[in-house]
Amino acid sequence: MRVIPVIDVLKGKVVQAIRGERQKYQPLKTVLAPSSEPTEIAQAFQDIFGFNEMYIADLDAIQGLGSNIEVIKKISNCTDLKLIIDAGVNKPRDTIRILEAGAEKVIIATETLDSIKQLEECVKIAGRQKIVGSLDYKEGRILTKSKEIMQFKPVQVAEIFEKTGAGEIIFLELSRVGTLQGLETVILKKVIQTVNIPVLTGGGIDSVREIIDLQNLGIAGVLVATAFHKGKIRPKDIQNLI
């Protein structure tokens, strides 16, 4: 079971993500580090928990308001973490740019895709093992600006990611991010049953018990942030899972 820590970076600092309401995000307060500096928190995930991979959401890039690519480079240089990066990528050149900055894998998310063709182009340039499709879901609907993608149900989008060549899929429930309320699993079960590539998930995970339940459901990996930062899940709690 892959347990993957998450940091959300905004204007060079790690912020506390809650329900995808980005205008309300504030610098993170965490039990893992004395500040909200991304490199300190990344180092803590590596040294304290023993993680070997980490997910970074570049919120400036996702919103088209800038970039934290230098932060990505610093974390890549000062840790051994394999980085999975969501930087709002929807073009081949940006896919390569993020890989060259130190990413192990690049997220191609429904939130920032304009078309399925863009997904195809990114997979073609980077290869299946470097692309992770993110099915972003919020308040009962797929989060996307693409009219093409809007017409599909979540399971159909998951099938498109698989058919197009993504190496794995994340089902991300943004309305539960940061809430510690746990995941809603009805759609998640359907996605797992439909595709043959690994499915990861995140959004509201609050306990090791829930992680184990998701593993039993067939999930390949979980994204976790708030439960780590608030000390609800400690290193000893997951030592047998990673």
Secondary structure as UniProt FT lines:
FT   STRAND          2..10
FT   TURN            11..12
FT   STRAND          13..16
FT   TURN            19..20
FT   HELIX           22..24
FT   STRAND          26..27
FT   TURN            31..32
FT   HELIX           38..44
FT   HELIX           45..49
FT   STRAND          53..58
FT   HELIX           59..62
FT   TURN            63..64
FT   HELIX           69..78
FT   STRAND          82..86
FT   HELIX           92..100
FT   TURN            101..102
FT   STRAND          103..109
FT   TURN            110..112
FT   HELIX           116..126
FT   HELIX           128..130
FT   STRAND          131..138
FT   TURN            139..140
FT   STRAND          141..142
FT   HELIX           147..150
FT   HELIX           154..164
FT   STRAND          168..173
FT   HELIX           174..176
FT   TURN            177..179
FT   HELIX           186..194
FT   STRAND          199..202
FT   HELIX           208..217
FT   STRAND          221..224
FT   HELIX           226..229
FT   TURN            230..231
FT   HELIX           235..238
FT   TURN            239..241
//
